[in-house]
Amino acid sequence: MKVKIHTLFEYLLETTESAPEAFVGFSLSKSPVLGDYLDALDPNLSLDWNGRSFRGLPELRAHVLRQAGLEQTCDINDVLITAGAAEANYLALRQLLEPGDEIVIEKPGWPQAEVMAKAQGAVIKTGFRRETSGWDLDLEELRSLVTPKTKLIFLTNPNNPTGRLLTPDELAEIVDIARSVNAWLIVDEVYAGLEWSAPRPPSIAGLYERGITTGSVSKALGLQGLRTGWMICQDKNLIMDAVILRENSSEIMNILGEVIAEIALRPERYETALEDARTAGQANLKELNTFIESQPLLNWTPPEAGLIGLARLGNNLDGGFVAKRLLEPPYKTFLLPGSAYDQPSHIRVGVGGGAEANLALGLSRLSAFLNAQN
């Protein structure tokens, strides 16, 4: 299985050492520091594995179910703690797809599923989210793509990168589509909890016996460096197969990641951190929306949830050209090109990162660059 690099990661690799002074594309909330958790950490904590469960700390798994609203439909043995949502997705995709199987994906969407499907020789069918309809997922198109050969459907909710939310009614229809052919259904929820226009939708693991919810503490809580995420599924065999597959890769979770994530997801800390992230995200989103409305060469559909969105460029500007030029002096500002999501006429903009992102400075430099293109 040869895994080829996807455009998003390739761009990040190329620009890691660019040292930008501002970010207009930060995709996670302001990151806490270790000192924020020292009051709850045991200095005698062994740095061996947790010694209690290969599935992850039981109390951490209980927190995961609670924040996802799945306490009544799933139990902690339906949860596997993983190295971020990326590993959760990997474990599911790797074990479920065989050569010749059909997988249905969305575009724009998180590119991991397409990369893995190509490497495993699966047949890829694509449902397109169209900008003209506000990045909605066309459910009639989705239904037309599904056949008796469909093994898996992979979606994100909130959509990564447009921020479009699937409603409870839409999720119910998607479950009906998947169930009609007994397909597995993965919904990546890394931005769940940061909804701007509606309540958090239900998690797919509670709606469908073959539904797989993946998520992490990376985005809403800004804890990307912990590499702590999860997979939730009611199918006991799928979870056990993932445990076995992980035994041949990362094997176990790192104990500090598990322990700090458990502290961060404790109800009193989680609600406070999430409210802080929402307040900061909404303020930055308002600033970004005002900025885009003032720019003749930009337009977008603001995200309904999450910290990122896609903005269309005018004057036939290419997103890759814009992103790379902005990294250079005098701008030194980071954002992602839309080509990372097969949208070359767009740029990905974001409102995360807190004060350290220097969003206002980045917007002023983006404005100066765009003004020079007229």
Residue pairs with C-beta under 8 A, 6 or more apart in sequence:
1 119
1 120
2 119
3 115
3 116
3 119
4 115
4 118
4 119
5 13
5 115
6 111
6 112
6 114
6 115
6 340
7 111
7 339
7 340
7 342
8 111
8 336
8 340
8 341
11 323
11 336
11 337
11 339
11 340
15 327
15 334
18 327
18 332
18 334
19 332
20 327
20 332
20 333
20 334
21 332
21 333
21 358
21 361
22 332
22 333
22 334
22 357
22 358
22 359
22 361
22 362
22 365
23 333
23 334
23 335
23 350
23 353
23 357
23 358
23 359
23 362
24 288
24 333
24 334
24 335
24 349
24 350
24 359
24 362
24 363
24 366
25 308
25 334
25 335
25 336
25 347
25 348
25 349
25 350
26 307
26 350
26 351
26 352
26 353
26 357
26 359
27 219
27 307
27 308
27 350
27 352
28 218
28 219
28 220
28 222
28 224
28 307
28 352
28 353
29 194
29 219
29 220
29 221
29 222
29 276
29 277
29 280
29 281
29 307
29 352
29 353
29 354
30 222
30 277
30 280
30 352
30 353
30 354
30 355
30 356
31 222
31 223
31 224
31 225
31 354
32 221
32 222
32 223
32 264
32 273
37 260
37 263
37 264
40 263
41 259
41 260
41 263
45 255
45 256
45 259
46 255
47 255
47 256
48 255
49 252
49 253
49 255
50 56
50 57
50 252
50 253
50 255
50 258
52 58
54 243
54 247
54 252
55 61
55 76
55 77
55 79
55 80
55 81
55 239
55 243
56 79
56 80
56 81
56 230
56 253
56 258
57 81
57 258
57 259
57 262
58 76
59 262
60 81
60 258
60 261
60 262
60 265
61 76
61 79
61 81
61 230
62 76
63 262
63 265
63 266
63 267
63 270
64 79
64 81
64 215
64 230
64 232
64 265
65 71
65 74
65 75
65 76
65 78
65 79
65 232
66 265
66 267
67 193
67 265
67 270
68 189
68 192
68 203
68 205
68 206
68 213
68 215
68 232
69 200
69 202
69 203
69 206
70 78
70 203
70 205
70 206
70 213
70 232
72 206
73 205
73 206
73 234
74 205
74 206
74 232
74 234
77 236
77 239
78 205
78 232
78 233
78 234
78 236
78 239
79 230
79 231
79 232
79 239
80 88
80 91
80 230
80 231
80 232
80 239
80 242
80 243
80 246
81 228
81 229
81 230
81 253
81 258
81 261
82 88
82 91
82 214
82 228
82 229
82 230
82 231
82 242
82 246
82 250
82 253
83 227
83 228
83 229
83 250
83 253
83 257
84 216
84 218
84 224
84 227
84 228
84 229
85 188
85 189
85 190
85 214
85 215
85 216
85 218
85 229
85 230
86 112
86 229
87 227
87 229
87 246
87 249
87 250
88 214
88 215
88 216
88 229
88 230
88 231
88 242
89 110
89 112
89 113
89 116
89 154
89 186
89 188
89 214
90 112
90 116
91 231
91 242
91 245
91 246
92 184
92 186
92 212
92 214
92 231
92 238
92 242
93 112
93 113
93 116
93 117
93 120
93 152
93 154
93 186
94 116
94 120
94 245
95 238
95 241
95 242
95 245
96 151
96 152
96 184
96 238
97 103
97 116
97 117
97 120
97 122
97 151
97 152
98 120
98 121
98 122
98 151
99 120
99 121
99 122
100 121
100 122
100 123
100 149
101 122
101 123
101 149
101 151
101 152
102 122
102 123
102 124
102 125
102 147
102 149
102 150
102 151
102 152
103 113
103 117
103 122
103 123
103 124
103 125
103 150
103 151
103 152
103 153
103 154
104 125
104 126
104 127
104 142
104 145
104 146
104 150
104 152
104 153
104 154
104 183
105 113
105 114
105 117
105 124
105 125
105 126
105 127
105 153
105 154
105 155
106 126
106 127
106 128
106 129
106 137
106 154
106 155
106 156
106 159
107 126
107 127
107 128
107 129
107 341
107 342
108 129
108 135
108 159
108 161
108 162
108 310
108 341
108 342
108 343
109 129
109 154
109 155
109 156
109 159
109 160
109 161
109 341
110 156
110 160
110 188
111 340
111 341
113 154
113 186
114 124
117 124
118 124
122 151
123 149
125 145
125 150
126 145
127 137
127 138
127 141
127 142
127 145
128 138
128 141
129 135
129 136
129 137
129 138
129 159
129 162
129 164
130 136
130 138
131 301
131 310
131 312
134 164
134 301
135 159
135 162
135 163
135 164
135 301
135 310
136 164
137 155
137 159
137 164
137 166
137 170
139 170
139 173
139 174
139 177
142 153
142 174
142 177
143 177
146 153
146 177
146 178
146 180
146 181
146 183
147 181
148 181
150 181
150 183
151 183
151 184
152 183
152 184
152 185
152 186
153 174
153 177
153 178
153 183
153 184
153 185
153 186
154 186
154 188
155 166
155 174
155 185
155 186
155 187
155 188
156 187
156 188
156 189
156 190
156 191
157 165
157 166
157 171
157 187
157 188
157 189
157 192
157 201
157 204
158 164
158 165
158 189
158 191
158 192
158 194
158 195
158 303
158 304
158 305
158 306
159 165
159 166
159 306
160 188
160 190
160 191
160 306
160 308
161 308
161 309
161 310
161 341
161 348
162 301
162 303
162 309
162 310
163 191
163 302
163 303
163 304
163 305
163 306
163 308
163 309
164 301
164 303
164 304
165 195
165 197
165 198
165 201
165 304
165 305
166 174
166 187
166 201
167 198
167 201
168 201
168 202
171 187
171 201
171 202
171 204
171 207
172 207
174 185
175 185
175 204
175 207
175 208
175 211
178 184
178 185
178 208
178 210
178 211
179 208
179 210
182 210
183 210
184 210
184 212
184 238
185 204
185 208
185 210
185 211
185 212
186 204
186 212
186 214
187 203
187 204
187 211
187 212
187 213
187 214
188 214
188 215
189 203
189 213
189 214
189 215
190 214
190 215
190 216
190 218
190 219
190 229
191 219
191 220
191 305
191 306
191 307
192 200
192 203
192 215
192 220
192 305
193 200
193 220
193 274
193 277
194 219
194 220
194 274
194 277
194 278
194 281
194 305
194 306
194 307
195 304
195 305
196 281
196 282
196 285
196 302
196 303
196 304
196 305
197 304
197 305
198 304
198 305
203 211
203 213
203 232
204 211
204 212
204 213
205 211
205 212
205 213
205 232
205 233
205 234
206 213
209 234
209 235
210 233
210 235
211 233
211 234
212 231
212 232
212 233
212 238
213 230
213 231
213 232
213 233
214 229
214 230
214 231
214 232
215 229
215 230
215 232
216 228
216 229
216 230
217 223
217 226
217 228
217 229
217 261
217 264
217 265
218 224
218 226
218 229
219 306
219 307
219 352
220 274
220 277
221 264
221 270
221 273
221 274
221 277
222 277
222 352
222 354
223 260
223 261
223 264
226 256
226 257
226 260
226 261
227 254
227 257
228 253
228 257
228 258
228 260
228 261
231 239
231 242
233 239
263 269
264 270
264 273
280 354
281 307
281 351
281 352
284 351
284 352
284 359
285 302
285 303
285 351
287 351
287 359
287 360
287 363
288 349
288 351
288 359
288 363
289 302
291 363
291 367
292 298
292 299
292 300
292 311
292 349
295 367
295 370
296 314
296 374
297 313
297 314
297 315
297 317
297 370
297 373
297 374
298 311
298 312
298 313
298 314
298 370
299 311
299 312
299 314
300 309
300 310
300 311
300 312
300 349
301 309
302 309
303 309
307 350
307 351
307 352
308 348
308 349
308 350
308 351
308 352
309 348
309 349
309 350
310 338
310 341
310 343
310 346
310 347
310 348
310 349
311 346
311 347
311 348
311 349
312 345
312 346
313 319
313 322
313 345
313 346
313 347
315 373
315 374
316 345
317 345
317 373
318 337
318 344
318 345
319 337
319 338
319 339
319 343
319 344
319 345
319 346
319 347
320 337
320 339
320 344
322 335
322 337
322 347
322 369
323 335
323 336
323 337
323 347
324 337
325 331
325 369
326 332
326 333
326 334
326 335
326 365
326 366
326 369
327 333
327 334
330 365
331 365
331 366
331 368
331 369
332 365
333 361
333 362
333 365
333 366
334 362
335 347
335 348
335 349
335 350
335 362
335 366
336 347
336 348
337 344
337 346
337 347
337 348
338 344
338 345
338 346
338 347
338 348
340 348
341 348
351 359
353 359
